[in-house]
Amino acid sequence: MSDQPEDRRGSSGPRAIAETTQRLTRRSLGKRGFTEAALIAEWPTVVGSMLGNATLPLRIVFPRGQRSAGTLHVRVGSGALATQLQHQEPLVVQRINGYFGYGAIARLAITQGPVARRPVRRTPAAPVLEPEDEARLSQRLSGIEDPELKAVLAALGRHLAVRR
């Protein structure tokens, strides 16, 4: 039996997908200055959905020998949005640095070009229950005082009832 830890042996146990994804994308994204693929995946969350869905981070260029005060190259779909991004640059840089946890980015370099639209996540419609199931759910939740908790539990109960 090997004395190596289980995760080094390549065990067949479950692993976090983020661990595998980072290992697979580190080399190709590292060439573009991205040490974390998560910035690309979470771009709309980091900079806001309006900017995030219409812009694309291309690469980060750091000064020689440093891993801070870099320039983030961003592609923008329209000239109007490029102007807006230019005016919001200090806020965007602050959000990106907050995401990284240090002053990774000092400025943005904006270029105009085609940006693929990100798929819009739509919230599924709330399931509709039969009147007797809805009455049973309401009866079970009648003892809950907090309206927010009651609403969340009602939504959960509807989803679970539909699955049955």
Backbone hydrogen bonds, N-H to C=O, Kabsch-Sander energy under -0.5 kcal/mol:
donor,donor_aa,acceptor,acceptor_aa,energy
8,R,5,P,-1.0
9,R,5,P,-1.2
10,G,6,E,-0.5
11,S,6,E,-1.2
19,E,16,A,-0.5
20,T,16,A,-1.4
21,T,17,I,-2.8
22,Q,18,A,-2.5
23,R,19,E,-1.6
24,L,20,T,-2.2
25,T,21,T,-2.4
26,R,22,Q,-1.6
29,L,25,T,-2.6
30,G,26,R,-2.2
31,K,27,R,-1.3
32,R,28,S,-0.5
32,R,29,L,-0.9
33,G,30,G,-1.3
34,F,29,L,-2.1
35,T,33,G,-0.8
39,L,36,E,-1.0
40,I,37,A,-0.6
41,A,37,A,-2.0
42,E,38,A,-2.9
43,W,40,I,-1.0
45,T,42,E,-0.6
46,V,42,E,-2.3
47,V,43,W,-2.5
48,G,44,P,-1.3
52,G,48,G,-3.0
53,N,49,S,-2.0
54,A,50,M,-0.5
54,A,51,L,-0.8
55,T,51,L,-0.8
56,L,75,R,-2.2
58,L,73,H,-3.5
59,R,73,H,-1.0
60,I,32,R,-2.8
61,V,71,T,-2.7
62,F,60,I,-0.6
66,Q,63,P,-2.4
69,A,103,G,-2.6
70,G,104,A,-3.1
71,T,61,V,-2.8
72,L,70,G,-0.5
72,L,107,R,-2.3
73,H,59,R,-3.1
73,H,71,T,-0.6
74,V,72,L,-0.5
74,V,109,A,-2.8
75,R,56,L,-3.0
76,V,111,T,-2.9
77,G,54,A,-1.5
82,A,78,S,-1.8
83,T,79,G,-2.1
84,Q,80,A,-2.0
85,L,81,L,-2.9
86,Q,82,A,-2.2
87,H,83,T,-2.0
88,Q,84,Q,-1.8
89,E,86,Q,-0.8
92,V,88,Q,-2.6
93,V,89,E,-3.0
94,Q,90,P,-2.0
95,R,91,L,-2.3
96,I,92,V,-2.5
97,N,93,V,-2.6
98,G,94,Q,-2.0
99,Y,95,R,-1.9
100,F,96,I,-2.4
101,G,97,N,-2.4
102,Y,97,N,-0.9
104,A,102,Y,-2.4
106,A,70,G,-3.4
107,R,70,G,-1.5
109,A,72,L,-2.6
110,I,108,L,-0.6
111,T,74,V,-2.6
113,G,76,V,-2.6
121,R,119,P,-0.5
122,R,120,V,-0.5
134,E,130,E,-2.6
135,A,131,P,-2.2
136,R,132,E,-1.9
137,L,133,D,-2.3
138,S,134,E,-2.5
139,Q,135,A,-2.2
140,R,136,R,-1.9
141,L,137,L,-1.7
142,S,138,S,-0.5
142,S,139,Q,-0.8
144,I,141,L,-1.7
145,E,143,G,-0.5
150,K,146,D,-2.3
151,A,147,P,-2.2
152,V,148,E,-2.3
153,L,149,L,-2.7
154,A,150,K,-2.1
155,A,151,A,-2.2
156,L,152,V,-2.4
157,G,153,L,-2.7
158,R,154,A,-2.3
159,H,155,A,-2.2
160,L,156,L,-2.5
161,A,157,G,-2.4
162,V,158,R,-2.1
163,R,159,H,-1.5
164,R,160,L,-1.1
